[in-house]
Amino acid sequence: MSTINRIGLLTSGGDAPGMNAAIRAVVRTALSQGVLVSGIERGYQGLIQGAVIELTSRSVADTIQRGGTILRTARSDEFRTPEGQAKAIATLKRYGIDGLVLLGGDGTFRGAYDLTQAGIATVSIPCTIDNDIACTDQSVGFDTAVNTVVEAMNKIRDTATSHERTYVIEVMGRHSGYIALHAGLCGGAESILIPEVPIDLDAVCDRVTFGYRVGKNHSIVLVAEGIGNDSKYNRNPGESAATYVANYIQTHTGLETRITILGHLQRGGNPTALDRQIATRLGNEAVNLLLRGEAGKVVAMWQNEMRVYDIMDALAMKKAVDLQLYELSQMLSSV
């Protein structure tokens, strides 16, 4: 067993539903082993500034069902500098923090790597609605975000049907199409546009007009926010992906088109049971790893089993969308 007496805990980057469930699991697992827990508010910036609080079992009571993060979160350009990292490490030493659990996405992991290189014991948990962390097949928050989008699609479909309109719905995903792909498949979108697949707006128009010809009275086109940014497309600077696609469809088909940008709605809300389960299991194992003396690690889920990776290996991995799911969605919406 390690000689860790106090664990620090922070959430960094974008918030994700299920973070609080992971926080709860970390705190109560550590306390059950006689290890104290310090919460660092506002991520790496809070670590630099010394925003450290004591976490008890009561601190995390009635939080498993809450979205967001009770520790709050922020992004920190200062932490990317050697001076900022030196301040962060000084905070850990000042508060007697022997190991650190970090919740977040790729940027959080890169910060964890820097701390690991400086000799700090870290374990990271993938928490991001984008699901773009390669070492896990499902990051904390992804399932909730997909369900939020599907619920919104269901409601938009009602009014789209009533008015016989085409709706273009934009979801988060600057570089990753995971939310759009999974929500589009589960929500029955007629077309799905993601950054990983070249977009063909003429094919989208053909699909929409074909649907109306065979008796459909509405159409849903789901787009990730990052599509159309390549210079070969004519998306204007500052123009939303939804506006870009909707204008093209309306211009080339004459069909009445509306847009909905879901935005940060996707980050909020009560985490699903699946996200709570994943977060709880990963939070528990993160503490166990630190107490076993295993540091510089990422604990993740793969096919419903926990796996542990070196932080360097996790950062080096690349994640690709499942193109079979994309092809399946295209086939199902074309008949």
Stockholm file with secondary structure:
# STOCKHOLM 1.0

chainA/1-335         MSTINRIGLLTSGGDAPGMNAAIRAVVRTALSQGVLVSGIERGYQGLIQGAVIELTSRSVADTIQRGGTILRTARSDEFRTPEGQAKAIATLKRYGIDGLVLLGGDGTFRGAYDLTQAGIATVSIPCTIDNDIACTDQSVGFDTAVNTVVEAMNKIRDTATSHERTYVIEVMGRHSGYIALHAGLCGGAESILIPEVPIDLDAVCDRVTFGYRVGKNHSIVLVAEGIGNDSKYNRNPGESAATYVANYIQTHTGLETRITILGHLQRGGNPTALDRQIATRLGNEAVNLLLRGEAGKVVAMWQNEMRVYDIMDALAMKKAVDLQLYELSQMLSSV
#=GR chainA/1-335 SS CCCCCEEEEEECSSCCTTHHHHHHHHHHHHHHTTCEEEEETTHHHHHHHTCEEEECTGGGTTCTTCCSCTTCCCCCSGGGSHHHHHHHHHHHHHTTCCEEEEEESHHHHHHHHHHHHTTCEEEEEEBCTTCCCTTCSSCBTHHHHHHHHHHHHHHHHHHHHHHTCEEEEEESCSSCCHHHHHHHHHHTCSEEECTTSCCCHHHHHHHHHHHHHTTCSCEEEEEETTTTCSTTSCCCTTCCHHHHHHHHHHHHHCCCEEEEECGGGGGCSCCCHHHHHHHHHHHHHHHHHHHTTCCSEEEEEETTEEEEEEHHHHHHCCCCCCHHHHHHHHHHTTC
#=GC SS_cons         CCCCCEEEEEECSSCCTTHHHHHHHHHHHHHHTTCEEEEETTHHHHHHHTCEEEECTGGGTTCTTCCSCTTCCCCCSGGGSHHHHHHHHHHHHHTTCCEEEEEESHHHHHHHHHHHHTTCEEEEEEBCTTCCCTTCSSCBTHHHHHHHHHHHHHHHHHHHHHHTCEEEEEESCSSCCHHHHHHHHHHTCSEEECTTSCCCHHHHHHHHHHHHHTTCSCEEEEEETTTTCSTTSCCCTTCCHHHHHHHHHHHHHCCCEEEEECGGGGGCSCCCHHHHHHHHHHHHHHHHHHHTTCCSEEEEEETTEEEEEEHHHHHHCCCCCCHHHHHHHHHHTTC
//
